[in-house]
């Protein structure tokens, strides 16, 4: 006997079972049992018991490696019922056992010093300009070097990219008044992380120049390369041997330098008229988190946190315009909101594949109504849209009212979802300029979703903020048609002097 198909199932109902004699009923039941076992087994497949990759594991599953037959909290789609306990610790799919060690070099292991033989291309002198005590201009003739350090910097010319090594000399000058004044490397923002041995401080006295720092962070954040791969690339392609620790510091430094830029972007987005919002799961050292994006035509802001409304309010504090979003509860108190219709259409498509004939028929009608609405809006921007859409909207409401009590749960849920959020679903009828899908936000999250699958998220709060800040600045630069890397390099150079950079220009 072949496996039961959808068509076979559609023919079965209680009346059919009643009509069967005992022997046949047992046959049919065991046939159904086989199907059930088969489906359950397939449902429970994950990276630990099949050849499926870890990226295909359900992020909402708490313990993918453990007994999967335990109760799983599944993603309750689109509604007020989203109740995933966000603070709960989940085990990362690739981690077999909780490792007790800290990341990085272990205490007592052999250290690595600088292995490069430094050949200096240029000596860059730094003199104090005026006496710190009496403010008289100082003459460089009496200057003496008191400290210095080497830097590597990327030099990009047409059809050429190379690393140059500079030696920075800092001079001290004794004034006529007897006071000695020293030129000192600039310093900026300090990022604190609890329990870290050495704080991350923006300073000019580091080995990697602003452009090379930007290049390294681009390889990591934009091109999704691991620290180890970046080390390999720099070594083979540029002849530059630097440690994984230095590479990590560069990426963090670039992100920290972008913090003030993100503050500016948050201020700017309050004045926008239309924003898209979406969120995707994220991990921060095994903790379940969310990566949010708030994006307008000219500005994109990413942040990592819980899924609480309060976190979102920190970014859209004074926002008064329209929001395009999915049906998640955190958005529901906004009156000026358009629901993403593509989400609803995808759910309606799923219902059209139902076994139940009645649900299938209603699903098709629902899908039709939604599609016709979109067509009507896109075709007739000028003519009175309300008149054209009126009957379509009534039709949609009717179908939902019939569907909300249907025995097929998917149809029932979707109908109720549409009715519960009715104003946001049809907001576009009275405001024809509103987009009908949340594609902008979803597209803006794609890059990070792929990165999550490769890296399994970030490790610290600082790492999360760094990653989100870099994404925000890069994406905003692209929206504003600016070169993100020149801007970030400039931001790092200024940040190392403690200066806040100018806002990202709009061209
Ligand atoms: Zn003086």
Boltz pocket constraint, residues with backbone or C-beta under 6 A from the ligand:
constraints:
  - pocket:
      binder: B
      contacts: [[A, 131], [A, 132], [A, 133], [A, 134], [A, 135], [A, 136], [A, 175], [A, 176], [A, 177], [A, 178], [A, 179]]
      max_distance: 6.0
